[in-house]
Amino acid sequence: MGAGISASLGGPTTQSNPTQEPEDREQPQLHIITAIVTLAISTAFVAVCAEYMVDSINDLTDRGGLSKTFVGLILLPIVGNAAEHATAVTVAVKDKMDLAIGVAVGSSMQIALLIIPFVVVLGWILGNNEMNLDFDGFQIAVLFVAVLLVNYLIQDGKSHWLEGVLLMTLYLIIAVAAWYYPPAPELSSEGG
């Protein structure tokens, strides 16, 4: 129908679709064996470092004056996700914002939808009933506000510097709230 109308008006009979130039494919810089060996060594190194870090949390909260809520909500995610933060920043600098948002949001979704439920079920299988999905009001409110803001900011698929400032401000607000949030009785140490 469109071709008939354009032919009757004297216009071209084919539609022109602007084609996108193909992106330059990045060539791998490592051989597959080298990449696997590097990944295995770095995984072992990260596992040893993570074990030392987890062992030091009780000393940090007992002697350092930090609550376990603050350490769990603020310090551990910063340290534990440092590689993902670096990857997100690197690809954002290369103007690949969809990949940067995918790395940042995908990691959080993976932990919330897979890791936490898996660890809880694994704990039940092993007879450890201390870890459950019984969150208190503060944790639910923080999760709700964070999910609501992130969803609002990424639904249009575009990025703006002000959105980054909003997310950093939200993180700062959560950090201040976690700093002053009183520890739960079952999480506090025996001395107080």
Secondary structure, DSSP 8 states (H G I E B T S, - for coil): -HHHHHHHTT--SS---------------S-HHHHHHHHHHHHHHHHHHHHHHHHTHHHHHHHS---HHHIIIIIHHHHHTHHHHHHHHHHHHTT-HHHHHHHHHHHHHHIIIIIHHHHHHHHHHTT--S--S---HHHHHHHHHHHHHHHHHHTTS---HHHHHHHHHHHHHHHHHHHHS---TTTS-TT-
